[in-house]
Amino acid sequence: MDLFKNNTQIEGIDTTNACYGGTAALFNAVQWMESSYWDGRYAIVVAGDIAVYEKGPARPTGGAGVVAMLIGPDASLVLEQGLRGTYMANVWDFYKPVLDSEYPKVDGLLSNDCYIQAIDECYKNYADKFTKKYSSFKGVGNEFNWMIFHSPYGKLVQKSWSRMKYLDYIHNHKDVSQFDSNSNSHPLFSYKSIPSSKTFNDKDLLKISTDLYKQDYKQKVEPSLEFGSQIGNSYCGSLYIGIESLVSGKKSTDIKVGDRIGLFSYGSGLAASLFSLKVNKDISHFKQTSKVQERLSQRKKCSGKEFEDVLAQREKNHSLAGFEVKEEDVKQSGELWEGAYYLKGVDKLYRRTYDRASL
């Protein structure tokens, strides 16, 4: 609230929902603006999270990134009304049961299976909504010009696109002109009669789909991974860093007014949605104002040992009270850039104060 100065007529809520939290907040904001309670104010959605892992193979995938979105009328990117396929279930694939630790408990294999299952369910639900609105659904490969996934790591995104294209084939198996699916020479023909729920871990199917739709993946999905591949998994912000990559990255000039962007959001526990945006008008201002690549180039490079030491110190400081940070000490270490906000201290009553580095 300190950032809003004398503007005290603020309504808001913290949404905690694993990596899905930013999406839940976005839906809440849009639904408020579509309701009778909306009085003309804009909404700000901030998707951020703590993405650190304990020692082990998952640690290098953790990243740091927060995305803020301004939500209002006459936007450049518009959520399509009535088009949202959601799937939720009670699953222990990733959770944080120890409150005095930032580290999660992770069942990686289960989480991957849940992610793919959520894609199947969300695809079916979205296809039903799309068919009701537009009479037919020809699959994500035809209806979406671009596709963005929540990205824990890049290979899962490629696997997910291959899965969606396989679902396209199953959904459109009668469309001979598009898929030649009545021909037993088609690489996916043998999967027509197998329930999709039986194929989650079918490595042969994955290889066939990946090889078959590699070019589609390169054209429609890869542009959304440009920044995420440099930042790592930011959890809650991951999907929206994907949007940022698309609209202000190297391929942003290829995006046209009227394009449809598909988005798949996943959060462990689990909650997932497949929804879409339409490009309403020119988006060139995103690249001109965000300058993400320029800011990424200003990062400090450190060794693996330094990274380990920082996380070890973070573990010690977690839930610590009764300390104060001196700006000159942080500046001297080179860890605070001009104008950055930082945690100044936590008193003995656990009250946190923040400050901003001098310009």
N, C-alpha and C positions, 0 to 999 in steps of 0.2 A: 504493500500500500504506500510505502514511502516514495516509490517511483511515480505515483499518480498525483503527488503534491496535494492540492486542495480539492481534487476531484474525488469525492467520497461516495458517489452514487455508483458503486461498482458491485456487480453480482458475479459470483464465480464459485467454482468448486474444484477440489482436487479429485482426479479420477485415478484410482490405483487398479490396474488390470494387466499386470505384466507388460509385455511388449504391445499389447492391444490398447493400452491406456490412452495414447495420443489419438487413436481412431475413435474411441468412445467419447473423448472430449470434443473432437471435431463434430461427431454426430449430435452431441448434446447442444453444441453452439448453433448448428444449422437448424435443429428442430426448435430451439428457442426463437430463432429469427423467423421461422415459418409459423409461429403461434400467435395467438391474440395478445400475448404479453409483450411482444416486441414493440419498442417505441422509437425505433430509428437508430439506436446505438450500434456500433460495430462490436464484434467479438474478437478476442485474441486467444488463440489456442497455442499453448506451449507444450511440445512433446519432448520430454527429457527424462533421463533415467541414469542409474548407476550401473555401469556395464563392466564390472571387474570380476575375475574368477580367482579361486585359490590356485595354488601351484598344480600344474597338470597340463594335459594336452589342449584344454579349452582356453587357457589363459591368453595365448597370442591372438585369439579372435576378438577379445574385448576391445572396445573403442571408446571414443568420447565425442558426443555430438548432440546438440539441442536444436530443434527447429521451432521457430515462432511463425504462426500463420495469422494474417489479418483476414477476417471473414466479414463480408459485407455485400451490398447489392452491386450489380454491374461489374462483376469480377471477371478477370481474364480466364480463370479456370472455374467451371461451374459443376457442382455435384448434380448428377442426373437424378431427378425425383422419381421415387418409386422403384429404383433399380438397385437392390441390395440383397445379396444372398448371405445369410449369417448362419453359423453353426457354433453351438456351445456344448461342452461336455465336462464332466468332473473327472479330471485325469491328473495324476501326480508325476508329470514329466519334468517339471522344473518348478522349484518353489523355494521360499526363504523362511524356514521354520525357526532359525536361531536369530532372535532379534538383536543380539549384541554382536552380530557379524553381518557384513555386507554380502558375504558369499552365498550363492544359491546351492541347493542340492540338485544335481542334474542327472537325469537318465537320458543320455544322448540318443540311444537307439529308439526308445519309446517316443521321444520328442519328434524325431524325424518321421516316424510312422504316423503320429498324431497330425503333423503338418500336412502330410500327403492325404490322409483321410479327410482333413478339414477342406482341402482343395476340392476333393470329390463332392462333398456335401454342399459347399458354397457354390460350386459350379452348377449343380443341379438346381439349387434354389434361385440363383441369378438367371439361369436359362428360363425357368418358369416365369419369373417376373418380366423378363425381356419379351418372351413370347406373348404374354398377356397385353403388353404395351404396344408392341410392334407387329403382332401376328406371327412372327417366326424368329428363330434364333439360329444363325448359321455357324455358330462357334466363335470362340475368342479370336481365332486366327483370322476370321473374316470381319467380325464386328469391331475389334479393337485395332487401332493403328499403332498403339504402344502398350506395353504391359510392364507393371512394376510390382515387385514382390517384397514383402518383409524379408530382409536378407541377413540371417545369422552368419552365413558364409556363401561365397559365390556358387559353389558346386550345387548346393541345395536349390538355388534359384534356377539353374539350368535343368535340374531334375524336375522341378515344379513345372517349368514351361513344357518339358517333354510330356509330363503327365496331363497337362491341359490339352495339348494337341492330340494325345491319345483319346481323351474324353471327347474332343471334337469329332474324331473319327467314329467313335461309338454313337455319338449323338446324331451324326449325319450319315449313318451307314447306308441310307437309301438314296443319297445324293450321288449318283454314279458320275455325273459330270465333274464334281469337285474332288471326289476321293477314289473313284473307280472301285468302290468298296464291294461291289457284287462280283468282282474278279478275284479268284483265289490266288492271283499273282501278287496282290497287294501285300506288302510286308506285315500289315496288321490284321489281315483277313482271319487268321486263326484265333484272334482274340475277340471276334464279334460275339461269340456265344458264351464267353466266360464272364461271370459277374465281376464288375470292376473291383468289388471288395475282396476278391480272391487274388488280386494282382499287385497289392501294395509293395511287396518285396520281390517282385518278379524282375530279376536282373536282365533277362533276355529282352523283356518288353522295354525296359528302360534304355537298353543299348539301341534297340531298333528305333524307338521314338527319338532318341537324342541324335542319331545319325540322320534320320529322315527329316528332322525339322531344325537342323543345325543353322541353316541360313536364315530361317525365320527368327530364331533366337538372336542371332547376331544383329539383325535389323531392328527388331521390335523390343528386345529386352536388354541387351548389353548396354545401350546408352544410359540406362537408369543406374548402372553399377559404377559409373565413373568416379564419383566421390566416395561411395561406400568402400570401394576397394582400397582407398587410401586412408580411410578413417577407421575401418573396422566396424564391428557390430555395436551400434549405439542403443540397442534394444528398442525403447519407445519411439525414438526418432528415426529408426532405420528406414521405414517405408517412405517417410517424408524427405529424408535425404535423397532417396531415390527420385522423388518428384523434382527436387532441386537439381539433381544431376541431369535429368531430362530437359528441364526448361532453361537451364543456364550453362549446360555443358557443351561439349564439342558438336553434338548433333542437334542442338536447339534450333538452328536455322532451318532444319528439315521439318519442323512441326508447323502444321498449317491450321488456320481457323477452321473449325468444324471437326477436327480430329477427335477421336474418342480414346481416352487413356484408361486402361483397366488397372485396378489396384487390388492386391490381395494382402490383407492385414492378418497377422497371426500373433496371438499371445498365449503363452503356456497356461495350462490350468483347466480347460482351454477355452479361448474365444477367438473366432475368426470371421472375417467378412470379405466378400468379393463385391466391389462397387466400382463406379466409373465416373470420370470427369469428362466434360466436353470443353474444348478450347473455344472460348467465346470471342476472343479478340487477340490482337497482336501481343506476343509475350516477350518481346525483345528487352523490355525494361527489367525483367528478372536478372538477366545476365549483366546488365549495366550497373545494377545496384547491389547485387549480392557479392560479387567478386570472390566467390568461394575459393577458386584455384589460387588466386593471389594470396589469400589468407593462409591457405594450406602451405604455401611455399615459405611462409614466415615461421613455421614450426621449428622447435629446437630438436635436433637429432640427438638421441642418447643411445647408449649401449644397453644390451640386455641386462647387464649387472645393475646399471643405474635404474632401469625400469623396476627390477626386483626390489631394490632398496626403497624406492618411492612407495611401492605397495606395502612393504614391510612397515614403513613409517605410518602409512595410512591405517594399517591394522592396529597399531599402538594408539593412534589418536581417536579411533572410533569410540564414540560414547564418552569421550574425555570431557571434563568440565573444569572451569577455573583456569583458563589460559587466555593470553592475548598475543596477537601477531603484530609485529612492528613492520611497517611498510619498508623501511630502509633495509631490514634483514632479508625480506623477500626479493626486493629489487636487486640487492647485491648478489643473490644466488641466480639471477637471470630468469626467474620463474614467473615474473609478473610484468606484463607489458603495459604501456601507457594507456590510461583510461579504463583498465580492467577492474571489474568488481571483485572483491575477495572477502573471505570470512575474516573479520578482524578479531573476533574472540567469542568465547562461550563462558559466561560467568558461572558461579557455583550453583545458581538456580537453573542452569541449563538454558539461559536466555542468550540467543545468538545475536550478534551485531555484525553489520557489513559496512565496508567502506569502498571507496574507489581510488585507485592509484592516480596520482597527479598527472596531468597532461604535459 
